Amino acid sequence: MQVPFVDLKSQYQSFKPEMDAAIQNIIDHTAFIGGKAVKDFEEAYRKEYGAPFFQSCANGTDAIYITLKMMGIGAGDEVITQPNTWISTAETISQTGAKPVFVDFEPDYYTLDPAGLEAKITPRTKAIIPVHLYGQPAEMDAIMEIANRHGIPVVEDCAQAHFAEYKGKRVGTFGVAATFSFYPGKNLGAYGDAGGIIIHDADLARKIALYANHGALKKHDHEIEGINSRLDGVQAAVLSVKLPHIHKWNEQRLENAKYYNEVLNGVGDLVLPRIKKHVKHIFHLYVVRTARRDELQDYLSQNGIGVGIHYPVALPFMPAYSYLGHSEADFPIVAKFQHQILSLPMFPELTTDQMDYVAEKIRAFFA
C-alpha cells in the first residue's frame, strides 16, 4: 500500500465539476488579476471568520511582512516569535529591518511558551507573533495578558490553523491582525501561492490594502509606495469552491488524529500529539516524537508511507540567523525536539485502512 503525506488529487476529484467550472469562468472572463472572484472570496472569508476586515495577498509570507510594515515596525525594533516555525515568520521580521527574538515553546504543545515571554520583552519590542503551529492554538489568554500589560500588539500567525479555536473563540480574532497562508497543502489551500490578513483596526486595514497593491486603492492613484502582492483570480476561485468544505475537513482531520492516537498508543517510545481541553485543534499536521526519528523516517518511506519533518533545524540554529549568535543552550527544548519530531500522513480523505497500515508499519519498526 502507498500512503501519501497529503492527497490533493482525491480532494479535487470530490468536487471536480464545480472546480473546473469555477476556473473556466475566470479564463472565459480573463479576470486574472483582481476582479469579482477576488472580491467575492475576500468577503466570504471575512464573513465566515466573523472578522471586520480581510485583505487577500499573494502568499502567507507577504501577509506577515505587509502587516508588520504597515504597523510601522522597522530598523531598531524587535519582534518576538518562536524558534520552531517556518522561516517566513522570522524572515519577514528581518525584512522590515527589525530583529527577530525567539521564545522557546511549550514542550507538550509546540506553541510559544508564555512563561518565557516576559523575559524577552524590551523597550524595543514592537510586536509579538504567536504561531498556532500544526493546527494547535497557542495559549492566547496568557500571551494577550502579557502583551496588553506591556502595550505590545499581537499578530497571530494562523498559516496552519484556519478556523482553529481557543476557548470557543477562533484564532485570528485575538490580536490586532492575523495572517494566513493558502499554500496548496494547507487545510484551506489554493492551487498556487495565496495569502490573506484579518485586521481588527480600520486604519491598519486601509494601510494594508494600499501597500499590497502598489500603494493604490484605485488604478493610477498611488497614495504611498507599496508592493505587488495580489491574489489572482484563479486562486480566488479555487478558494471559494473549497471554503464551504473547510469545517468538515477540519473535523475529519481531528477524527483521523484521534484514531491515530488510539492505534499508536503505547507503541515504542512514540510521544503522540496532545490536545488541550480548551482548544479546537485542527491538525494541519500530525506530529509524533521518537529518539529513533531518522530510522523510522527511512523505514516508513521504504514502505510507501509519506512523512515529513516540521522542522528539522530550528530557526536560531540556521546559517541565516547566525548573526544573532544563538547556541542550542539558548533554546533547549527545540534543540532537543528538532531531532525527534516526525509528521505522519494527515489529510481529510485519509482512510482507516491507510492509518491502520501506517500503524502496522510503525509497530513492526519498534517490534
N, C-alpha and C positions, 0 to 999 in steps of 0.2 A: 504493500500500500504506500502511496505517496500522500503526504500531508503538507500542503504549502504553509508558509508562515502567514500569509494573507491570501485571499482568493477573490480578487476584484472581478474576475470573469464570471463566476457564478452569481455574484450580486447583480452584475449587468444583465445577465440572462433573465433575472426575475422581473425586470421592467423594460426589456429591450425595445418594444414598440413605442412606448412613451418617451424613452430617452432618445431614440433615433429621430422621432418626430420633433422633439424639442431642439435638437442640434440642427436638423434640416431647416427648421424655421429661422434660425439665426443665419444660416447660409443663404436661404431664399431672400431674406431681407437685407443681407450684407451688413448686419448690425454687429460688427465685430468688436468695436471699442465703444464702451458706454451704451446708451440706448435703453429701451424699455426693459429688456431682460435683466440688466444690472439693477435698475431701479426697483423692479419687482422683487428680486431676491433680497436686496437690502431691506426693503420694507417687511418682507415675510420673515426674515431672520430677526429683525428688530422686534416685531410683534410677538413672535414665538418665544423670544427670550424675555419679553416684558421690559425692554430697555428703552430709555428716552431717545438715544441716538445710536446709529450704527453706520459705520463707513467701511465700504469694501476697499481693498487694495490688492496689489499684485501677489503678495505672499505673506506668510506669517512673520518673516524676518523684518520686512518693511513695516509691518504693523507695529512692532515694538519700537523700531527706530523712529518712525514718524511720531509716535506718541511721546516718546522721551524728548525728541527735538522740539515739539510744539509745547511741551511743558517748560521749555526754557533751560533744559539741562545741557551743560557744556563743559568746557575746559575748567579744571579745578574742582569739579563736583565729584561726588561719589554716589554710586547706586548699589544697593545690597541685593544679592540674589543667592542662589545655592550652587554648589560646585557640580552636582550630578544632573546636568541637563544638556540639551543640545546647544551647540555653540552660539546659535542665534541670540539666546538670552543675554549672553555676555558680550558678544562682538558688537551688538547694537549699542550697548553702553559705551564701549570704546569709540565707536564711530561718531558719537556726539562730542567726543573729547573728554568724557568723564572716565572715572576709574571704577572697574567692577570690584566689588568687595564681596567675598564669599562667606556664607554661614553654613556649617555642616548640617546634615539632615537628621530627622528622627529615624533611628535605626529600623523600626518596625514598619515604617510607612513611606520612607524615601522623600518626604517633603520637608521644606525648610523648618528647622527646629527653633521655635520661638525662644527657647531657653538660652540660645546662643546669640540671639538677635541684638539685644540691647547693648551688649559689649562692643558691637561693631559700629554703632551709631556715633558719628562725629558731627561737628558743626558743618561739615561739607556734605553730609548725607542729604540727597535731594529726592530720593525715591527708594522704595522697596519693591522688589519683584518676586513674590512667591510663585512657584511653579506647581501647578496641580498635576504632578508627574504621574504618568501611567494611567491617568483617569482618577487618581485618588486626590480629593480636595485637601489642600493644606489646612493647618489649624488656624482658621481665619479669625476667630474671636481673639485669641492671644496676639496674633500679628497686628490686627487692627487696633487693639488696645494700646500696644506699644507705639505703633505709628501715630495714632491720634494724640497720644500724650506728648510726643515729640514734634507734632505738627508736620509729619512727613507723609506725602501722598503715596498711595499704594497702587501699583499697576499689576494686575493679575495676568500671568501667562497661562492662558487656557488652551494652548495648542493641542493638548492631549485630553481635554476634559469638557468637550461640548455637552452642556446640559447636566453635568455632574452637580451634586447638591451637598451643601454643608448646613446641617441643622434645618433642613427644609427650604433653604434659600440657594438659588443657583449660583455656582461660581461665576465670576464675572460681574457680579452685582454688588460687590463689597467696596472696591477701590474707586478711584477717580476714573479709571478706564480699565479695559481688559482686552487682551489681544488674542487672536485666533488664527490658526493655520488650517487651510483646507487642502493641504497636500493629499495626494490620492490615497495614501494608506491610513489617513486619519478616520475617526469614527464618522465624520461627515467630510467626505473627500471629493475634490473636483477631479477632472481628467487632465490636470496640469497643475501648475502653481496657482494658488489663490490664498487670500488672507482677508482679515477684517478686524475692526476695532469697535467695541462697545464703549460709549462715552457717557458720562453722567453729568457733564457740565456743558452748557450751550456754547460758551465762548471757546472752550477747548475743542468742541466738536467742529465748529466752523474753521478753526485754525487747521485742524487735521484734514478736513475736506479740501481746503485750499492747497495745503502742502502736497497732498497726494496727487494733485492734478496741475502741476506746474504753477501753483500759486493762483489758480483761477477757478471761479465757480461758473463763469461764462467764457466762452471762447474769445480769445484775444483781450480779455480783461484781467491782466495779471496784477493782483494786488501785492503779492510778495514773490520772491523766488521760491520755487518748490522743486519737486522731483516728479518723475513719471512713474507712478505706482498705481495703475488702474486695473481693475478686474475686467477681463474681456467677456464679451457676450456669450461665447460658447461655455466658458466655465460657470457663468451665472446661470445659464440654462440647465447645465448638469446639476448644479447645487439645488436649484429649485425643484427638480424632479426628485432628488434624494431627501430633501428636508422633511417631507411628511413621514418618512420612514425612520427618522433618527431615534425616536423614543423606543420604538420596537427593537431596533438594532441594539441600543444600549441595554435593554432588558435581556436580550439574547446573550450578549456578552457577559452580563452578570450571572446568568444561569450557567453558562459554559464555565465560568470561573468557579462557581460553587461545585460543579461536577468534578472539575479538575481537583479541587480541594478534597473531595471525597475519595477519589480513586488514587490520589497520590499521598494521602495522609500516612505518615509513618514510614515512608519509603526512604531508605538510606539516610543520608544526613540532610535531605532536602528541607529547606525552610520555605514554606509556602506563603503567598501573599496574605496579609491580614487586612481586614476591613474594619474601620472604626464604626462603632454603633450609630454615631450621629451623622454619618455621611452616606451619600449615594455614590458609590464607586462605579465608574462606567467601563473600566477595564479596557482602555485603549491597548494596554499591554498586560500580559500575564507573566510576571517575573518571579522566578524562584532563585534560591541561592544554594550553592554547594561548594565545598572545598575542592571538588573534582570537576569544576566547571569546564575546563578546556577538554578534558577527556570525554565528558558527557556530551559536549557540543559536537565533537568529532563523531562519536558513536551514533547520535541521533541523525546527523547529516548523512552518514553512511547507510542509514536505514530509511532514507527517503523522507525525513522529517525536517521541515524548515525551522530554523531557530535564529535568534539574533542576540546581540548584547547591547544594552542601552543603559550605560555607555561604558566602553572598555577602558577609557582613560578619562579621568575627571578633568574638568577644565583647568584648575590651577596647576596641574602637572603636565599640561600640553606645552610644546615649544612656543605656541602663540602667546602664552601668558607667562613665559619665563621671566619677563621683565618685572613681574610682581614679586619675584623672589620667594615663592612659597616652597615648602617641603611637605612630605607626607605627614609629618608630625603636626602640621597646622590643621589638618583635616583627617583625623584618624579613622573616622567611620567610613567615609567614602574611599579612603586609601585602602582599607581592608575589603570593603564590599565590591569595589570595581573588579576584583579578581574572582568574584564568586557569583555574580548575577548572570542569569540566563533567561531570555524571553522565549516562551513556548508559543506554538501556533495559537492565535486568537483572532477570531472574526465571527460575525453573527451567524454565518452559514455553516460553521464548524459542526460536524455531526458527532453523535455519541460514538459511533464506530471509529471515527478518526481520533477522538480523545481517548478511547479505550486502547487504540493502537499505540498512541504516544505513551500512555501509562504503562502498557505492557513492555515497551522497549526500555523505559526508564527503570522499571522493576528488574528487568533482565540485566541491565547495566550494573545495578547495585547488588545483584544476587551473588 
